[in-house]
Amino acid sequence: MTLDAIALGLPAPKPLRLAGSALFLDLDGTLAPIAARPQDVRPDARRTRLLERLAEGLDGRLAVITGRTLEDVDRILEGRIACVAAVHGLVRRDADGGLHLPPEHPGLAHAIEALRAFAAGDPGVIVEEKGPSVALHYRLAPGRAAQAQALARRLAGETGLTLQEGDMVEELRPPGAAKGDGIRDFMATDRFQGARPIFAGDDATDEHGFAEVARLGGYGVLVGRPRSTAALYGLSGVEDVLDWLEAAR
């Protein structure tokens, strides 16, 4: 089914059946509320207990698929999730701890320098260096949104980096892997193979993941405001996601 073929106003997903399922979860806006600054998202006891129970009930068929760095995921989720596709799929950690990292892009250093210069002296503009990518956050400086967007577009053209636009953030990253690729790679492993993939996420970067789980016979759950999407189901926010996951059996 194509993106445009799916209507808005999605039904809520049925309670999750752990047997035979593989669960993929975005972090910000799905497992945790979006914060003005990336570092403001912190561990939460309810979320940690829930993830521990899900990992056990799914026999390890649980992965976080996020734009966050691997280090941030471990900090926020207190190291409870072994399988992570971080930085939008550019970095992947397998169940056995094996890491898959991309080569450094030759244009990344120039992009970081230019973004640092743009953010200098403005505490509302934050440059987040994420290893293979760099993100410019301006949620605390909305008046500079147009400038930030224009700069990011210019740098993408100059460096050959891919521009990934988010909610009050512009990210420059190497071309290549996206969230759906991380899901596909996990599903090809022995631990996940043969299970039905389910992916919950909230923003445009998650659409690649929704399309991939649909291709593999599963479904996506859109979190947040309705929009045209490849997800089949919807939940209104983080609290609803946690409630849905707590009802899993």
C-alpha positions as CSV (number, residue, x, y, z in Angstrom):
1,M,0.0,0.0,0.0
2,T,1.4,3.4,-0.9
3,L,1.8,6.3,1.5
4,D,-0.9,8.4,-0.2
5,A,-3.4,5.5,-0.2
6,I,-3.7,5.4,3.6
7,A,-6.3,7.6,5.2
8,L,-5.7,9.9,8.2
9,G,-7.5,9.1,11.5
10,L,-5.8,5.8,12.2
11,P,-7.3,3.2,14.6
12,A,-5.4,2.3,17.7
13,P,-3.4,-0.9,17.5
14,K,-4.8,-4.0,19.2
15,P,-2.9,-5.2,22.3
16,L,0.5,-6.5,21.3
17,R,1.0,-10.3,21.2
18,L,4.6,-11.0,22.2
19,A,4.8,-14.5,20.8
20,G,5.9,-14.3,17.2
21,S,6.4,-10.6,17.2
22,A,9.6,-8.5,16.7
23,L,9.2,-5.0,18.2
24,F,11.0,-1.9,17.0
25,L,10.7,1.4,18.8
26,D,11.7,5.0,18.1
27,L,12.9,6.9,21.2
28,D,12.1,10.7,21.2
29,G,8.4,11.3,20.8
30,T,7.6,7.6,21.1
31,L,9.2,6.2,24.3
32,A,10.1,9.6,25.7
33,P,8.7,13.1,25.4
34,I,10.6,15.4,23.1
35,A,12.6,18.0,25.1
36,A,13.9,21.4,24.1
37,R,17.5,20.1,24.5
38,P,18.6,16.6,23.6
39,Q,20.4,16.2,27.0
40,D,17.1,17.0,28.9
41,V,15.7,13.5,28.2
42,R,16.6,11.3,31.1
43,P,16.0,7.8,32.4
44,D,12.5,6.9,33.7
45,A,11.8,4.1,36.1
46,R,8.5,3.1,34.5
47,R,10.0,2.9,31.0
48,T,13.0,1.0,32.1
49,R,10.9,-1.7,33.9
50,L,8.7,-1.9,30.9
51,L,11.5,-2.4,28.4
52,E,13.0,-5.1,30.7
53,R,9.7,-7.0,30.6
54,L,9.3,-6.6,26.9
55,A,12.9,-7.8,26.1
56,E,12.2,-10.9,28.2
57,G,8.8,-11.6,26.8
58,L,10.0,-11.2,23.2
59,D,13.1,-13.3,23.8
60,G,15.3,-10.4,22.8
61,R,13.4,-9.5,19.6
62,L,13.3,-5.9,20.7
63,A,15.3,-3.0,19.1
64,V,15.4,0.8,19.4
65,I,15.6,2.6,16.0
66,T,16.5,6.2,16.6
67,G,18.3,9.3,15.5
68,R,20.0,9.4,18.8
69,T,23.6,8.3,19.3
70,L,24.3,4.9,20.8
71,E,25.7,6.5,23.9
72,D,22.5,8.6,24.4
73,V,20.3,5.5,24.0
74,D,22.2,3.7,26.7
75,R,22.0,6.7,29.0
76,I,18.3,7.3,28.6
77,L,17.3,3.6,28.6
78,E,19.8,2.6,31.3
79,G,21.6,0.1,29.1
80,R,18.6,-2.2,28.9
81,I,18.4,-2.5,25.1
82,A,21.0,-4.6,23.4
83,C,19.9,-4.1,19.8
84,V,20.0,-0.5,18.6
85,A,20.1,1.2,15.2
86,A,21.4,4.6,16.1
87,V,21.9,7.9,14.1
88,H,19.0,6.9,11.8
89,G,20.5,3.5,11.0
90,L,24.0,4.6,10.3
91,V,25.3,2.9,13.5
92,R,24.0,-0.6,14.5
93,R,24.7,-2.7,17.6
94,D,23.7,-6.3,17.4
95,A,22.5,-8.5,20.3
96,D,26.0,-9.8,20.8
97,G,27.4,-6.3,21.1
98,G,28.9,-6.3,17.6
99,L,29.1,-2.7,16.2
100,H,28.6,-1.7,12.6
101,L,29.9,1.8,11.9
102,P,30.1,3.9,8.6
103,P,33.3,5.5,7.4
104,E,33.7,9.2,8.2
105,H,32.3,11.4,5.5
106,P,34.9,13.9,4.1
107,G,32.5,16.8,4.3
108,L,31.5,16.3,7.9
109,A,34.3,18.4,9.5
110,H,33.4,21.4,7.4
111,A,29.8,21.1,8.2
112,I,30.5,20.9,11.9
113,E,32.7,24.0,11.8
114,A,30.0,26.0,9.9
115,L,27.3,25.0,12.3
116,R,29.4,25.8,15.3
117,A,30.0,29.3,13.9
118,F,26.3,29.7,13.3
119,A,25.4,28.7,16.9
120,A,28.2,30.8,18.5
121,G,26.9,33.2,21.1
122,D,23.3,31.9,21.0
123,P,22.4,29.5,23.8
124,G,19.1,28.7,22.0
125,V,20.9,27.1,19.1
126,I,22.6,23.7,19.8
127,V,25.0,21.8,17.7
128,E,24.9,18.1,18.4
129,E,27.8,16.1,17.1
130,K,26.7,12.5,16.6
131,G,29.7,10.7,15.3
132,P,28.9,10.1,11.7
133,S,26.4,13.1,11.5
134,V,25.8,16.5,13.0
135,A,22.5,18.1,14.0
136,L,21.5,21.7,14.5
137,H,18.7,22.2,17.1
138,Y,16.8,25.5,17.2
139,R,13.7,24.7,19.3
140,L,14.8,27.3,21.8
141,A,15.5,29.9,19.1
142,P,12.5,29.6,16.7
143,G,13.3,33.0,15.2
144,R,16.4,31.6,13.6
145,A,14.6,28.7,11.9
146,A,14.8,30.1,8.4
147,Q,18.5,30.9,8.7
148,A,19.2,27.4,10.1
149,Q,17.3,25.7,7.3
150,A,19.0,27.8,4.6
151,L,22.5,27.1,6.1
152,A,21.8,23.3,6.3
153,R,20.6,23.3,2.7
154,R,23.7,25.1,1.6
155,L,26.0,22.8,3.5
156,A,24.4,19.8,2.1
157,G,25.0,21.1,-1.4
158,E,28.7,22.0,-0.6
159,T,29.6,18.7,1.2
160,G,27.5,16.0,-0.4
161,L,26.0,15.2,3.0
162,T,22.3,14.3,3.1
163,L,20.0,16.8,4.8
164,Q,17.5,15.2,7.1
165,E,15.0,17.7,8.4
166,G,13.2,17.1,11.7
167,D,11.1,18.9,14.2
168,M,13.1,22.1,14.8
169,V,16.3,20.3,13.9
170,E,18.4,20.1,10.7
171,E,20.7,17.1,10.5
172,L,23.6,16.5,8.0
173,R,24.5,12.9,7.6
174,P,26.3,10.6,5.1
175,P,24.1,9.3,2.3
176,G,23.0,5.7,2.9
177,A,21.3,3.8,5.7
178,A,17.9,4.9,7.0
179,K,15.7,3.5,9.8
180,G,14.1,0.9,7.6
181,D,17.6,-0.5,6.7
182,G,18.3,-1.0,10.4
183,I,15.0,-2.9,10.8
184,R,15.8,-5.0,7.7
185,D,19.2,-5.8,9.0
186,F,17.9,-6.9,12.4
187,M,15.2,-9.0,10.8
188,A,17.8,-10.9,8.8
189,T,19.5,-12.1,12.0
190,D,18.7,-15.5,13.7
191,R,17.1,-13.8,16.7
192,F,14.5,-11.8,14.7
193,Q,14.1,-14.0,11.6
194,G,10.5,-15.3,11.1
195,A,8.8,-12.9,13.5
196,R,6.3,-10.3,12.5
197,P,7.9,-6.8,12.7
198,I,6.1,-4.0,14.4
199,F,7.5,-0.4,14.4
200,A,6.3,2.5,16.5
201,G,7.6,6.0,15.6
202,D,6.5,9.6,15.5
203,D,8.1,11.7,12.8
204,A,8.9,11.7,9.1
205,T,12.2,9.9,9.5
206,D,10.2,6.9,10.7
207,E,8.2,6.5,7.4
208,H,11.1,4.5,6.0
209,G,10.7,2.1,8.9
210,F,6.9,1.9,8.5
211,A,7.4,1.0,4.8
212,E,9.9,-1.7,5.7
213,V,7.9,-3.5,8.3
214,A,4.9,-3.5,5.9
215,R,7.1,-5.0,3.2
216,L,8.1,-7.7,5.7
217,G,4.5,-8.5,6.7
218,G,4.2,-6.4,9.8
219,Y,2.8,-2.9,10.5
220,G,3.6,0.5,11.7
221,V,2.2,2.6,14.6
222,L,2.3,6.4,14.1
223,V,2.6,8.3,17.3
224,G,1.3,11.9,17.5
225,R,-0.6,14.1,15.2
226,P,-2.4,12.4,12.2
227,R,-0.8,12.8,8.8
228,S,-0.4,10.9,5.6
229,T,1.6,7.8,6.6
230,A,2.5,4.2,5.8
231,A,1.6,3.2,9.3
232,L,-1.6,1.2,9.8
233,Y,-2.3,2.3,13.4
234,G,-2.0,5.4,15.5
235,L,-1.5,6.5,19.1
236,S,-1.7,10.0,20.3
237,G,1.5,10.3,22.4
238,V,4.1,8.8,24.6
239,E,1.7,7.9,27.5
240,D,-0.5,6.0,25.1
241,V,2.5,4.1,23.7
242,L,3.6,3.1,27.2
243,D,0.0,2.0,28.1
244,W,-0.2,0.0,24.9
245,L,3.2,-1.7,25.6
246,E,2.2,-2.4,29.2
247,A,-0.8,-4.3,27.9
248,A,1.3,-6.6,25.8
249,R,1.1,-10.3,26.6
